[in-house]
Structure formats: structure tokens, C-alpha cells
Amino acid sequence: MNQHLLMIEDDARLAAMVAQYLQQSGYTVSCAGDGHSGLESLANPAKGTSTDLVILDLMLPDMDGLEVCRRIRALPSGLAQTPVLMLTAKGDAMDRIIGLEIGADDYLPKPFEPRELLARIRAVLRRRGESPTTENLTLRFGSLEIDRDARSVSVAGVSCDLTSYQFDLLVTLAERAGRVLTRDQIMETVRGRELDAFDRSIDVHMGRIRAAIEADAKAPKRILTVRGVGYVFARQQD
């Protein structure tokens, strides 16, 4: 069955063009022209269908994309984990940062090349569908457990709320515990591309991960910053 994408975009002409392009690439695409109808389509899909990824425009007529993203992440488990790729105004760094903070998995500035959108979609879905080949599917560090098969994280038995992309970032670091990784190395491993010179979205994601797994995100003991270099996942914890 083709993977199903939901595009929430009020520009009907753009939505139709993108939908046609993505359908030619093998996806099934549904379009919604505002936030409320998009949320309704996601929460109550047609029989036998489910949404594998949401393409979400930041500027919508009834509510902004940030609010839509917040509401997606507040849906029941399963739906709340649906990957979100946000479309933002070119150069509007603050909106991108806020979008990542509230749970977007990736972003793409407008105007964009359809080929780049397709590449981003494939990367997000590939990360979601990858299965670990290592024998031990669960990484344990004291009270922290990372289940790579279930794609879940818990601390002392309490589930942690992470996006698909944040989960992959955490796994990338945890699998290399004790090794310092630069931002470029982390981004290239997870996203498959080098970090843009002024792109600090990874720092936003790390802040979200720390808030989820650290006892005190302002004094982290699991994910440590190596000033001027990048990050390291501490071997000794708890």
C-alpha cells in the first residue's frame, strides 16, 4: 500500500501541484485547506487509511501551523507521533525554532523545489521505518531505556515524549556513548545531509530531548555539550 501524506495548505494551486508531483512519486496524498479540517482528517481518517506524514504550512486561515502542530502532538498516542514536516517563510528562523520546539520533525522554507520536499519526506519516513540490525534492540543507561524496535524512550518506567527525529538523534548519540560528535556528524548521520552553516536546529532538538530525559535539563548528566565541538552522551549515568 502506498504511504499516505496529508498536506495542510490553504494555497489550493500549490497544494494541487505538490500533490500531483508526490503522487507521481508513488505516494497517496490528501489535502486540507485549513487547520481544523486537517486535524479532522488526521484524527478521523477514511476507513482503511492512516496518515504516514503531515506536510504543514505555517500560515493558515483559521489557525497558524504552530497551533496545528501543538494539537497534533496532543492527540492520542500513535496519532501524536505522526511525523510533521513544516513549511515556513523563507528566512523566518524564529518560526522554524518554535516549530521544532513544539514537535515538528523537519522544516522546509518557502519557496521550495518539489524535489527537495520529496527528499525530505523520504528521509523522515525512512527514519521512521528503519529497523535496527543490532542484536540488542534496547539500550539501557541506568533508569533510561531506549527501545529501538518500539521506538520508545522511558526514564524509571515513565514514557518520554519525543518526535521521530528527536528519537533518532538520541539513538545516534546513545549508540556512540562516550564519543564526542560534532553537530555536522550528528546531522549527517540522522538526516543524511551536512548541517547548514547557520542552522542550529539541532540545538533546539537537543534541548527538547534533555527536557524529556534529564532530571534537570539545565544541568544535564546524560547529554553533555562540548563547547565549540558538539555533544557527547555520557557513559556513566544515575
Beta strands, then each sheet from edge to edge (+ up, - down):
strand 1: 4-8
strand 2: 28-32
strand 3: 53-57
strand 4: 84-89
strand 5: 106-110
strand 6: 138-141
strand 7: 144-147
strand 8: 152-155
strand 9: 158-159
strand 10: 181-182
strand 11: 223-226
strand 12: 230-233
sheet 1: 2+ 1+ 3+ 4+ 5+
sheet 2: 6+ 7- 8+ 9-
sheet 3: 10+ 12- 11+
end
